[in-house]
Amino acid sequence: MDIRETEQRAPLQRIWDGMIPIELQLAPSDAIELLASAVLPEPFQTFYMLIPRVSYLPFVTNKIKERWLDPMFAFSGNNARNIGNEVIRESEIWFEYRGQALKWHYPVGLLYDMLVGDVAKGQPELPWCLTLHVRKFPAAKLVQNPSAQSMKDMFMAMIKESDFIRNGSTKRVMDLAKSDQMQFLEGLESHSFEKYYAIHSIIVPPSDPRTLGIPRTSSGNNAGGSRSQPKAIPLKFYMETKGAQEDGGGSSSNNNNGGGGGGGVAERAATAAGGSAAKQADISMFHVSQFPVPLNKENQGEANTVADAFKLCYEITDQSGDAFVNNCLCLSQGISVPWETPISWLAENLYYADCFLHLVVVSV
């Protein structure tokens, strides 16, 4: 491993090692149905664990079942154990935070940044108190079958998408040997940085910091070095608005052709930002915008910043974008990122395991 790769690996490992302490309680309605009482046996009333920020909820459900639910049913007697084994299936377990079902295909750290309002103020809710459900899966709100295998399949689809945005093709991912893909997913599921990074460095080779932000030549190569820059940065903005559901249930996205209506979304976001900062965030009201943001401004040598990326995603061409960002914070990996930060720096240091930058915009 050369010096450049060692220097690049260090901040990535610190991000990888980021954890969120979780406090879990079983939904009272589930407890009544399974144990005939809303009050769980004393040793099992609450379950605590650490979940990696870059990981996903389906990768911890089996551990929760083995270490908490199964022993609880065994402790409660044969009848409860038999009922538990019948009812509790990995694909039906889901999580809730203050009445909101958590999207299991979102990284845990992203969910936390979206929903815990005090993160932006530097006063995070720790531990993060969640409710566990094992019955009545909300199929109208969540993608069905939240199993570990489903998560792996969805994750590989996201990796291919990020590869296409970066390089204009999915060749790097498609060329991986089957054993490499298995190691990559095993590293993600078991939270092994060594296994994950060994394959990640093939998909996203370490960049030369000296060439970041240097414009491409007409041939598409770096003007400053032998390593080519990415064609664009895979990123998504998550912005709470008062009318996100009008744009597709809070999950619409702009694409390479322009999403249309981006200015209207920004206007609704500005209205939402002017409201009470103390109100509970609603995950259904987040507008998700995705756009392949280039490292540099068109026909200029100047690097695109987070603010520039935001304006591109929401198709803002006037000064209203400047006024808006001045009243909002941008969070990435729980960190408040200055709007003037070069997007290339974020792409090297704060991406999630799926190689996307997930940026949450919240009102000050």
MOBELKA-V623646 format. One record per residue. N is the residue number from 1. RES is the residue in three letters. NEAR is the number of other ideal C-beta (glycine too) atoms within 10 Angstrom. D_FIRST is the distance of its C-alpha to the first C-alpha in whole Angstrom. Layout:
N & RES & NEAR & D_FIRST
N & RES & NEAR & D_FIRST
//
This chain:
1 & MET & 8 & 0
2 & ASP & 8 & 4
3 & ILE & 7 & 7
4 & ARG & 14 & 8
5 & GLU & 14 & 6
6 & THR & 10 & 7
7 & GLU & 11 & 10
8 & GLN & 18 & 11
9 & ARG & 17 & 10
10 & ALA & 10 & 12
11 & PRO & 12 & 16
12 & LEU & 20 & 15
13 & GLN & 11 & 15
14 & ARG & 11 & 18
15 & ILE & 21 & 20
16 & TRP & 21 & 19
17 & ASP & 12 & 20
18 & GLY & 14 & 24
19 & MET & 15 & 27
20 & ILE & 21 & 30
21 & PRO & 13 & 33
22 & ILE & 22 & 36
23 & GLU & 15 & 39
24 & LEU & 19 & 41
25 & GLN & 14 & 44
26 & LEU & 22 & 46
27 & ALA & 17 & 48
28 & PRO & 13 & 52
29 & SER & 12 & 53
30 & ASP & 18 & 51
31 & ALA & 19 & 52
32 & ILE & 12 & 56
33 & GLU & 14 & 55
34 & LEU & 22 & 53
35 & LEU & 21 & 55
36 & ALA & 11 & 58
37 & SER & 11 & 57
38 & ALA & 12 & 55
39 & VAL & 10 & 54
40 & LEU & 20 & 51
41 & PRO & 14 & 52
42 & GLU & 7 & 51
43 & PRO & 10 & 48
44 & PHE & 17 & 46
45 & GLN & 12 & 47
46 & THR & 13 & 44
47 & PHE & 18 & 40
48 & TYR & 10 & 37
49 & MET & 16 & 34
50 & LEU & 11 & 30
51 & ILE & 21 & 29
52 & PRO & 21 & 26
53 & ARG & 21 & 26
54 & VAL & 24 & 24
55 & SER & 22 & 26
56 & TYR & 27 & 29
57 & LEU & 23 & 33
58 & PRO & 24 & 33
59 & PHE & 21 & 30
60 & VAL & 22 & 32
61 & THR & 26 & 35
62 & ASN & 14 & 35
63 & LYS & 11 & 34
64 & ILE & 21 & 37
65 & LYS & 19 & 39
66 & GLU & 10 & 39
67 & ARG & 12 & 38
68 & TRP & 20 & 41
69 & LEU & 22 & 43
70 & ASP & 15 & 44
71 & PRO & 15 & 45
72 & MET & 22 & 47
73 & PHE & 24 & 49
74 & ALA & 12 & 49
75 & PHE & 14 & 50
76 & SER & 19 & 53
77 & GLY & 11 & 55
78 & ASN & 9 & 55
79 & ASN & 11 & 56
80 & ALA & 17 & 54
81 & ARG & 16 & 51
82 & ASN & 11 & 52
83 & ILE & 17 & 53
84 & GLY & 19 & 49
85 & ASN & 12 & 48
86 & GLU & 9 & 50
87 & VAL & 14 & 49
88 & ILE & 19 & 45
89 & ARG & 14 & 43
90 & GLU & 17 & 39
91 & SER & 15 & 40
92 & GLU & 17 & 43
93 & ILE & 23 & 41
94 & TRP & 24 & 41
95 & PHE & 23 & 40
96 & GLU & 14 & 43
97 & TYR & 20 & 42
98 & ARG & 12 & 46
99 & GLY & 8 & 47
100 & GLN & 17 & 45
101 & ALA & 18 & 43
102 & LEU & 21 & 39
103 & LYS & 23 & 37
104 & TRP & 23 & 35
105 & HIS & 17 & 33
106 & TYR & 18 & 32
107 & PRO & 22 & 29
108 & VAL & 25 & 30
109 & GLY & 26 & 29
110 & LEU & 24 & 31
111 & LEU & 25 & 34
112 & TYR & 24 & 34
113 & ASP & 25 & 34
114 & MET & 26 & 36
115 & LEU & 20 & 39
116 & VAL & 20 & 39
117 & GLY & 19 & 40
118 & ASP & 12 & 40
119 & VAL & 22 & 36
120 & ALA & 21 & 37
121 & LYS & 12 & 39
122 & GLY & 8 & 36
123 & GLN & 10 & 38
124 & PRO & 17 & 37
125 & GLU & 16 & 39
126 & LEU & 13 & 37
127 & PRO & 15 & 37
128 & TRP & 18 & 38
129 & CYS & 13 & 41
130 & LEU & 19 & 41
131 & THR & 19 & 44
132 & LEU & 20 & 43
133 & HIS & 18 & 45
134 & VAL & 23 & 45
135 & ARG & 14 & 48
136 & LYS & 12 & 50
137 & PHE & 18 & 46
138 & PRO & 11 & 47
139 & ALA & 9 & 46
140 & ALA & 6 & 48
141 & LYS & 14 & 45
142 & LEU & 16 & 42
143 & VAL & 12 & 40
144 & GLN & 11 & 42
145 & ASN & 17 & 40
146 & PRO & 24 & 37
147 & SER & 18 & 36
148 & ALA & 17 & 32
149 & GLN & 13 & 32
150 & SER & 17 & 34
151 & MET & 23 & 31
152 & LYS & 20 & 28
153 & ASP & 12 & 30
154 & MET & 17 & 31
155 & PHE & 21 & 27
156 & MET & 17 & 26
157 & ALA & 12 & 29
158 & MET & 16 & 27
159 & ILE & 27 & 24
160 & LYS & 17 & 26
161 & GLU & 17 & 28
162 & SER & 23 & 25
163 & ASP & 21 & 23
164 & PHE & 18 & 26
165 & ILE & 22 & 27
166 & ARG & 21 & 23
167 & ASN & 17 & 24
168 & GLY & 13 & 27
169 & SER & 12 & 27
170 & THR & 17 & 25
171 & LYS & 11 & 24
172 & ARG & 17 & 20
173 & VAL & 23 & 22
174 & MET & 10 & 24
175 & ASP & 10 & 22
176 & LEU & 18 & 20
177 & ALA & 10 & 22
178 & LYS & 7 & 24
179 & SER & 9 & 22
180 & ASP & 15 & 19
181 & GLN & 16 & 21
182 & MET & 14 & 23
183 & GLN & 18 & 19
184 & PHE & 25 & 19
185 & LEU & 22 & 22
186 & GLU & 14 & 22
187 & GLY & 20 & 19
188 & LEU & 25 & 22
189 & GLU & 21 & 25
190 & SER & 11 & 23
191 & HIS & 19 & 21
192 & SER & 14 & 18
193 & PHE & 17 & 15
194 & GLU & 9 & 13
195 & LYS & 18 & 15
196 & TYR & 22 & 16
197 & TYR & 17 & 12
198 & ALA & 14 & 11
199 & ILE & 23 & 14
200 & HIS & 22 & 14
201 & SER & 15 & 11
202 & ILE & 15 & 13
203 & ILE & 20 & 16
204 & VAL & 20 & 15
205 & PRO & 13 & 12
206 & PRO & 18 & 11
207 & SER & 20 & 14
208 & ASP & 16 & 14
209 & PRO & 14 & 16
210 & ARG & 12 & 18
211 & THR & 19 & 20
212 & LEU & 22 & 20
213 & GLY & 18 & 24
214 & ILE & 18 & 25
215 & PRO & 17 & 27
216 & ARG & 17 & 27
217 & THR & 10 & 29
218 & SER & 6 & 32
219 & SER & 8 & 30
220 & GLY & 10 & 27
221 & ASN & 14 & 24
222 & ASN & 19 & 23
223 & ALA & 13 & 25
224 & GLY & 16 & 22
225 & GLY & 15 & 19
226 & SER & 8 & 18
227 & ARG & 15 & 17
228 & SER & 15 & 20
229 & GLN & 25 & 21
230 & PRO & 20 & 22
231 & LYS & 16 & 26
232 & ALA & 20 & 26
233 & ILE & 25 & 25
234 & PRO & 26 & 26
235 & LEU & 26 & 28
236 & LYS & 17 & 31
237 & PHE & 26 & 34
238 & TYR & 22 & 36
239 & MET & 28 & 39
240 & GLU & 26 & 42
241 & THR & 23 & 45
242 & LYS & 16 & 49
243 & GLY & 16 & 49
244 & ALA & 25 & 46
245 & GLN & 15 & 48
246 & GLU & 15 & 50
247 & ASP & 21 & 46
248 & GLY & 11 & 46
249 & GLY & 11 & 45
250 & GLY & 20 & 43
251 & SER & 15 & 40
252 & SER & 19 & 41
253 & SER & 15 & 38
254 & ASN & 22 & 39
255 & ASN & 11 & 37
256 & ASN & 10 & 36
257 & ASN & 6 & 40
258 & GLY & 11 & 41
259 & GLY & 19 & 42
260 & GLY & 13 & 45
261 & GLY & 17 & 47
262 & GLY & 22 & 44
263 & GLY & 15 & 46
264 & GLY & 15 & 48
265 & VAL & 26 & 45
266 & ALA & 24 & 44
267 & GLU & 18 & 48
268 & ARG & 21 & 48
269 & ALA & 25 & 45
270 & ALA & 18 & 47
271 & THR & 12 & 50
272 & ALA & 20 & 48
273 & ALA & 19 & 46
274 & GLY & 10 & 49
275 & GLY & 11 & 50
276 & SER & 6 & 50
277 & ALA & 13 & 46
278 & ALA & 7 & 48
279 & LYS & 11 & 48
280 & GLN & 11 & 46
281 & ALA & 18 & 44
282 & ASP & 17 & 44
283 & ILE & 20 & 42
284 & SER & 14 & 44
285 & MET & 17 & 45
286 & PHE & 22 & 41
287 & HIS & 31 & 41
288 & VAL & 19 & 37
289 & SER & 27 & 37
290 & GLN & 19 & 34
291 & PHE & 26 & 33
292 & PRO & 19 & 30
293 & VAL & 22 & 30
294 & PRO & 21 & 29
295 & LEU & 21 & 26
296 & ASN & 20 & 29
297 & LYS & 14 & 33
298 & GLU & 6 & 35
299 & ASN & 6 & 36
300 & GLN & 9 & 34
301 & GLY & 10 & 31
302 & GLU & 11 & 31
303 & ALA & 19 & 29
304 & ASN & 22 & 30
305 & THR & 21 & 30
306 & VAL & 25 & 31
307 & ALA & 20 & 35
308 & ASP & 20 & 34
309 & ALA & 25 & 33
310 & PHE & 26 & 35
311 & LYS & 23 & 38
312 & LEU & 24 & 37
313 & CYS & 26 & 37
314 & TYR & 26 & 40
315 & GLU & 19 & 41
316 & ILE & 20 & 43
317 & THR & 10 & 44
318 & ASP & 9 & 46
319 & GLN & 8 & 46
320 & SER & 15 & 46
321 & GLY & 21 & 43
322 & ASP & 12 & 42
323 & ALA & 10 & 45
324 & PHE & 22 & 43
325 & VAL & 19 & 40
326 & ASN & 10 & 42
327 & ASN & 12 & 43
328 & CYS & 21 & 40
329 & LEU & 17 & 37
330 & CYS & 23 & 33
331 & LEU & 22 & 31
332 & SER & 23 & 28
333 & GLN & 23 & 26
334 & GLY & 20 & 29
335 & ILE & 14 & 29
336 & SER & 13 & 31
337 & VAL & 20 & 30
338 & PRO & 10 & 32
339 & TRP & 17 & 33
340 & GLU & 10 & 32
341 & THR & 18 & 28
342 & PRO & 19 & 27
343 & ILE & 28 & 26
344 & SER & 24 & 23
345 & TRP & 16 & 21
346 & LEU & 22 & 23
347 & ALA & 23 & 21
348 & GLU & 18 & 17
349 & ASN & 18 & 18
350 & LEU & 19 & 21
351 & TYR & 23 & 21
352 & TYR & 24 & 22
353 & ALA & 23 & 21
354 & ASP & 20 & 23
355 & CYS & 21 & 21
356 & PHE & 21 & 24
357 & LEU & 23 & 25
358 & HIS & 24 & 28
359 & LEU & 25 & 31
360 & VAL & 28 & 34
361 & VAL & 26 & 37
362 & VAL & 22 & 39
363 & SER & 20 & 42
364 & VAL & 10 & 42
//
